[in-house]
Amino acid sequence: MTNKSTFYASMVALGGFLFGFDASVISGVVRFVSIEWELTAWQQGWVVGAPTLAAIFSALLVGPLADRFGRKTVMIALAIIYLLSAILSTLAQDYMSLVLARGLGGLAFGSLGLAPMYIAEISPAKRRGFMVSFNQMNIVIGFAVSYFSNYLLLNLSTGGSEIATTLAIDTQVWRWMLGMELLPAALFFIGASIIPESPRWLVRANKLDQARSVSKKLFPNSDAAKMIDQIKETVKDCDVSVKEQFSEAISKRLRLPIMIGIVVGIAQQVTGINAIYFYAPNIFEQTGVGTNAAFAQAALLGVTNVVFTVIAMLLIDRLGRKPLLLAGLVGVFISMSVAAYGFSQASYTLTPQAVTASELSESQARNVKDLLDHSFNSDTEFKDALKSRLGNAEAQKFESAILANSTSISAWLILAAIVGFTASFAISLGPVMWCLFAEIFPNRVRGMCNAIVGIFNSMASFFVQLVFPWELETFGAATTFLIFGLLSIISFTLIALLLPETKGKSLEELETLMGTKRN
């Protein structure tokens, strides 16, 4: 019978795929729109971070709306928003219209919290961690598919094929990258339309016959009746206003789970994951490998993400949530420290051969003549010198080619560090956070609590995405990655002190463990 719950969990987790695709497809787009529209570092940050800013409002609204109207209804609405955003982003005519279109898509990011909530509510306790991880698995598959899609479209755009010219892929490749989202958005709409409503929400809405019918599809009959009785005990006082839910969510009794949720939600972001995911090609271009190789290496991150998320899914109900989190944070610290060291050892020298290989015009070559054979030990100083000679727009246009021909760095060390970071995140903070959010809050205010901690998670994510281009431009890659490493140590300490283990317990038993059960 659990095959039914597995199927429905897979349908709902398509929302995770959409988030992963929508969020990471911009990693390929931002370079092209930055050149086409001559964007500043802050404007690049807004193009990337706009959906996450909108997701703050989504996180605030989706939980309470799901409690009021049902999980299924809200998920259908989110699917429609994803579709509209994909269409408008693809057709964007300028910087602001792209930011607004992507911001609209961010309103659908509420699926990130709603999908794990729904999956947890239809899953047997012994398999809940595994099944909730479906959502994270789909997120990382979405990342991987978008990276590969971007890479293939980039190669097609530069291959000189007739189809690329006919479809304008050679001149508008970034629009094709964004347009690919339409297919998964349509699939999510279909999936959200065929799932049943959560039995826990149905009991809460006093639709007991429907709740029993759904439960019998999801669980063995002997367990279904027992589950309905347990749910009735925990939801008998759930019919309260949003104001009352908020008051309870911030009450002393829920202080521990809310604090845990905020700490884990912020830790997931400030350790740098979305800087890596959303700017991966930009980061790899800093090592001088060139645009095409940078896109290929970004695709490698997608594969790593999928592999280690599968490992996390297999381990989360065996080892538990806390050991995975702590081990992953140690890996994050080591990886970021290695990346910081690798970038700190780089040197940059513009040679006559580099000028020729970068295909600078005669006038541009004359402008940088005084830089020839002068070595820089700082990426920021080297790029500032280029900007002062070429101007911001031209320096940005040729940056990848110049770095590819002027950089002396252990590119493989940087790649290993970033892959190690991705693996560490994928086995810990990625899937475990969503599992915890679906577990640690009591049923009667789960939507509100998810909204609160989701706001902190989205705010941290938006901040990282917004400032990352500015950090690279101002502090350089070495210092930026070192900051992420130090924040992982702080996160490790707080999680080690606050988080109890939750594996193998029913949602009702966890209310007792977390001290949130009403007497």
N, C-alpha and C positions, 0 to 999 in steps of 0.2 A: 504493500500500500504506500510505502514511502516513496515509490517511484513517481507517484502523482505530485508529492510535495517537491521532489527533485525537479520535475518538469516545470512546475510553476515557478520555482526559484530561478531556474534558467531563463524563463521568459522575463521575469522582473529584472534580472541581472543585466539584461540588454541596456537598461538605463546606465549601468556602470560602463558598458562598452561605449555608449554614446559620449559619456563624460570624458573617458580616456581619449577617444578619437577627437572630440571637439577641442579639448584642452591642448593636446599635443600637436595637432595638425598645424597650429600656428607657428610651431618651431620652424617649419619650412617656409611659411608665408612671410614672416616678419622681415626677413632679409630683402625680399623682393619689393614689398610695399615701402620699406624704409628707403630704398634707392629710388623707387618710382615717385614717391611723394616727399623725399628728402626729410625724413623724420629725425627728430632729436632723440637722444637716449631716453628722455622722459616720455616722449610720445610713443616710442617703441614699448615702453613699460605699460602704457595705457592700452595699446592694442592687445598686448598679451594678457594684462590683468583685468580688463573690463568685465569679462564674465565672472571672475571671482568676486569683484566688488558687488555685482548684482546678486551673486549667490549669497551674500550676507543677508539681503532682504528675503531671498528665497528660503534660507535656513530659518528665518524668523517666522515665516508664514506657513511653510509646507507642513510642519508638524501639527500645529493647531488645526489647519485645514483638513489634514488627514484624519485627525480625531473627530472632526465635525462631520465631514462628508464621506469618509471612508478612504482606505488606502487605494483602492482600484480607481475610483473617480479622479483622484488627484494625479495618479500616474498617467492616466489618459491625457489629462490637461498638459502635463509636462512633456509628453511626446509631441503634442501639437506645437508647443513652444519651440522645441528642438527643430522641427520641420521649418517653421517660419524663420528662425534664426539662420539656418543653413541657406535658405533661399536669399535672404537679404544680404548676408555676408558675401555670397558669391557675386551678387550684383552691385556691391558697394562701389561708389564712384569717387570717394575721397576719404581722407583720414577719419573725419568725424562720423560719416555714415558707417564705416567699418567698425568703429568703436561702439556705436549704438547698436548695430546688428549683433555684435558679439556679446554686448551687455544683455540684450534680450535673451540670448542663449543661456546666459548665466542664471537667469531666473529658473531655468529647468534643472540646474545643478542640485536642486532640492532632492532629486532622485538619489543622490549620494547617501542621504540619511534615511530616506523613505524606503528604499529597496532593502537595506539590511533589517530595518524594523519589520517590514512585511515578511521577509524570509525567516527571521527569528520566530515570528508568531505562527508560522506554518510548519516549523521544523521540530522533530523529536529532540529531546535534550541531549542525547548522546551524539547526535550528528549535527547539532546546531552550529558549532564552530566551523565545521567543514562546509556546511551549506551556506552560511552567511558569507564565507569566503568566496562563494560564486561571484558575488558582486565585485570584490577586488580582483578576482581572476579576469572578469570581463573588462574591468578598467585597464588592466595591463595588456590584455589582448587588443583593446582599443588603441592603446599607445603604440603597440607593435605594428598594427595594421596601418595606422596613420604614418608612421615612420617609413614603412615599406612603400606605401602609396606615394608619399612625397618623393622618395628616392626614385621610384620607377617613372613618375611623371617628370622629374627633373631630367633624367636620362633621355626620356622621350622628347622633351623640349629642346635638347641640345643635339639630338641625333640627326636632324635634317630630313626626317621622314616626311612623306607627303601627307600622312594623316595628321601629323603634328601641325603642319601648316594649315591644312583645311579646317581643323578644329580650333585653331589659334592657341594651341598648347605651347607653341614656341614663343609667343609674345605675352600670353596671359596664363602662364602655368599656375600662378598662385590662386587664380579663380577656380581652376580645376581641382586644386588641392582642397579648397573649401567646399566645393560642390559635391565631392565624394561623400560628404556626410548625409546627404539626402537618403541614401539607401538604408543605412542602419537606423535612421530616424523613422523611416516608414515601417521597418521591422519592429521597432520598439512600440509603435502605435498599435500594430496588430497584436503583439504579445500582451500589452496592457489591457487590450480589449477582451482577451479570452481567459484571463486568470479569474479565479473566484475571489470573493472578498475574504479578508482575514477573519477566521472564526473568533478571535479575541475581540475584534472590532464589532462583529455581529452580536456577540453577547453584550458588549457594552451598549450597543444600540437597541438592545432588547429584542433582537431578531433571533430568538432561540432556535426555532425550527430550521432556519437557514444555517445557523451555526452548527447544529447537529449534522445536517446534511453535508456540509463542507468537511467537518471533522471526520466523518465516516469515509470520505474520499481520501483523506490525508493520512489517517492513522488506523490501526486495527480497531475493530469495534470495542474491544474490552478497554482500550486506552481512551477512546473518544469520550465515553461517558464520564470517566474520571477527570479528563481534562476540562470538560465543560463545567463540572462542579468546582474545580480549582479556579477556573477563570471567573466564575460567578462570585466566588469569595473575594477575589482581588478587584473586581470591577463594580461591585455593588454601590460604591460611593464615587464612581468616576464621572457622573453626569454633573459636572461643575463648569462654571464659566471660565473663559480664558484668563480673566483676572485672578480667579481663585487658583487655577492651575499654576500660574506664574508665582503666586504667593507661596504655594506649597513647594514649587521647584527650588525656590531660593530660601526655603526654611532651614532651620538648624538640622532637622532630621535628614535632609538630603544634601547636607554640606559635603560629606565625603564623596559620594558619587559625582556630584557636580564638579568638585575640585579635581577629581581624577579625570573626568571628561575634558575639562579645560586644559589641564596639563598635557594629557596625551594629544589632544587636538592641536595645541600650539606646537608641541614637540614634533609632530608629524610634518609640519611645514617649515619651521625655522631651522631645521637641520639641512634644508636645501633641496628637497626633492623636486619641487616645481621649478626651481632655477635650472636643474639638470634636465627635466623632462621638456620644458617649454623653450629652452635656449640651447638644446644639445648641439645642433649644427654650429651655432655661434661659438660655443665653447671649444669644440674640436677645431674650428678654423683658427683659434688662437694658437694652436700647436703647429700651424703651418702646413696642414695636410691638404688644403684646397677644398673647394666647395663640394665636389662630388664625393670625395673620400669622407668629408665631414658628415654628409647625409648617410653614407653607408655605415659609418660608425654609430650614428644615432639609431639606425635600424638594429644594430647589434645590441644596443641597450634594450630595445623592445623584446628581443628574444630572451635576454637575461632576465628581464622582468617576469616574463611568462614562466620560465623554468623554475625560478625560485619562489614564485607565488604558488605554483603547484606543490613544491616541497613544503611550504608553509601550511597549505591546506591539509596535507597528510600528517603534519606534526602538531597542529594547533589543538586537537582534542586528545593528543597523547602526552605531549610535553607541557601543555598549558599555555596560557596567554602571557604571563609575566616572564618566564624564561626566554621566550622568543623575543619579547620586546627588549629585554636587557642585552641579550646576545647581539641583536641587530644594532643597537645603539653603539656597542663597542666596535662593531664592524664599520659603522658610519664614521666614528672618530678616526679610526686607523686609515680609512680610505681618503677622507678629506685631508688628513695630515699629509699623506703621501702626495695627493694632488697639489697641495700648497707647496711642498718641497720641490716637486717637479717644475712648477711654474717659476719658483724663486731661482732656479738654476739656469733659466733660459737666457739667451742672448740674441740680439737682433742687429744684423748688419746689412745695409743696403749696398750691394755691389753693382757694378755696371751690368753684369750678367743678370742680376735680379731685376734691374730696370727693364732690360730687353725682354726677359721672360714674362714680366708682368704686363707687357704690351702698352706701356705708357706712350703717349704721343711725344713728339719732339719738344714741344713747349713744356709739357709736364716733366719730361726728363731734365730739361734745363732748370726747372724750379726746384728739383730735389738734388741738383748736382753737388751742393755743399754738404749733403748728408752721406755722399758716397764713401764707403769703407770706414765709416764711423760706427763703432759698436755701442749699443745700448744694452744695459742689464735690466731695464724696466720696460715692460710692455706699454705702460701708460706714457712714458717719456717718448718712446719710439712712435707711437700713434699720434701723440700731440705734435711731434716734429713734422710728421707727414701732413697733418691737418693745416699746420701753419704755412706749409709750402703749396699744398694743392687745394686747400679749401675743404670744408667739411663734406660737401656733397661728393666731390671727386675722390677724396680720401676714402670715404665709405664705399664708393663704387669699386675701387681697386684694392681695398683692404685685404680681402681674402687672397688675391693673387700675390700681393706684395709680401704678406706674411708667409705664404707658401714658399717663397723664394729667398726669404731673408732670415728665417727663424732657425736658430740652433737650439733644439730642445729634445728631451727624451719623450717623444710623442707616445711611444708604447707604454711608458710608465704612467703618463696621464690617462691613457685609455684604460689601463689595468685598474687604476684608482677609481675612475668613474664607473667602470663595470662592477668593481667591488662594492662601491657605494650603492649602486642599483640593486645588487644582490642582497646586501644587508638590509636595505629598506623593504624589499619585496618579501623577505622572510619574517618581517617584524611589524614595523609601524604601518605598512600598507594594509594588510588584511586584518591585523589584530585590532587596530583602532575601531574599525567598523563593527567588528564582533563585540567589542566592549560596549560601544554605544548602544547596541541592540540588547545588551544583557543587564547593565548595572542600574538602570532606572526602573522604577515601579510602573506597572502597566497603566495605572490611572493617569500618570503625567509623562509617559514616555515620549509622546510627541513634543510636549513643551520642553522637556529636558534636552531632547535631541536638537531642538531649535536653538536653545541657549548655547550649548557647547559647539554646535555647528557654526554659530556666528563667530566665535573665537577662532575656530579652525579656518573659516573663510577669511577673516580679517588678517590672520597671520599669513595665509597663502597669498592674498592680494598684496600685502606689504612686500613679501619676498619677490614676487613677480614684477612689481612696480620699480623697486629700487635696484634689482640685479643689473640691468644695463648701466645704470649710473655707478654702481659699485665697481663694475669692471672698468669703466671709463675713468673713475676717480682714484680707486685704490689699487687696481690691478687684480689679476686672477689669483695670485698667491695669497694676498691678504683676505680676499673674499672667501676663498675656500677654508682658510684657517678659522675665520669667524664661524662658519658652519660647523667645523669640528669642535670648537669650544662650546657651542650651544648644545651639541649632542651630549657632552659630559654633564652639563647642567640638567638636561632632560633625563639622563640615566639616573642621577642622584634623586630627583624628585619622584620618579616612577618607582624606584627601589623602595622608597620610604612610604609611599601612599597606597600602592596597588595590592589588593588581595587576589588570590587565585579564584577564578570563576568557572573553570572547566567542569563539565559533567553534572551541573546543577540545573534544575528547572528554573524558569523565570520566577516562579513563585518562591522557590527556595532561596534564590538570590536576594529577594527582598529582605529576608531574615538576615542573611549574611551581611548585607550592606547597611542594616539597621534602618531600613526604610519602610518596613511593614507596620501598618497601623494596628494598634492593640484593640 
